[in-house]
Amino acid sequence: MKFNEILEMADVELNQKLAELKSELFNLRFQLEINQLDNPMRIKEVKKNIAQIKTVLRERELKNAN
């Protein structure tokens, strides 16, 4: 997911995507533990996307507070 795509999404969409990514991260970690993970780099990518979404949500929250 590109950062520009994240910026264009509404807060509701971002929260939904965040929940999906957290669920995916849980599943990836589980697969890693039982040695069935095909692409371990996917964990890094999902964590990065979660951080980007949280950053955008926090920036919007601070912007709306002022």
C-alpha positions in Angstrom: 0.0 0.0 0.0 1.3 3.4 -1.0 1.4 6.3 1.5 -0.5 8.5 -1.0 -3.3 5.9 -0.9 -3.4 6.1 2.8 -3.6 9.9 2.8 -6.6 9.8 0.4 -8.6 7.4 2.6 -11.3 8.6 5.1 -10.9 7.9 8.8 -13.5 5.2 8.8 -11.7 3.4 5.9 -8.4 3.8 7.7 -9.8 2.2 10.9 -11.2 -0.7 8.9 -7.9 -1.2 7.1 -6.0 -1.0 10.4 -8.2 -3.8 11.9 -7.6 -5.9 8.8 -3.8 -5.4 9.0 -3.7 -6.2 12.7 -5.6 -9.4 12.0 -3.2 -10.3 9.1 -0.2 -9.6 11.3 -1.6 -11.9 14.0 -2.0 -14.6 11.3 1.4 -14.1 9.9 3.0 -14.4 13.3 1.1 -17.5 14.0 2.3 -19.0 10.6 5.8 -18.0 11.5 5.7 -20.0 14.8 4.4 -23.1 13.1 6.9 -22.8 10.3 4.4 -22.3 7.5 5.2 -18.8 6.5 6.2 -18.5 2.9 7.3 -14.8 2.8 8.7 -13.5 6.1 9.2 -10.1 4.6 5.4 -9.7 4.6 5.5 -9.2 8.4 7.7 -6.1 8.0 5.5 -4.7 5.2 2.3 -5.2 7.3 3.9 -3.6 10.4 5.1 -0.6 8.2 1.5 -0.2 6.9 0.1 -0.3 10.4 2.5 2.4 11.5 1.7 4.6 8.5 -2.0 4.4 9.1 -1.6 5.1 12.8 0.6 8.2 11.9 -2.0 9.6 9.5 -4.8 9.0 12.0 -2.9 10.7 14.8 -2.0 13.7 12.6 -5.6 14.1 11.7 -6.6 13.9 15.3 -4.2 16.6 16.3 -5.2 18.8 13.4 -8.9 18.6 14.4 -8.1 19.3 18.0 -6.7 22.7 17.1 
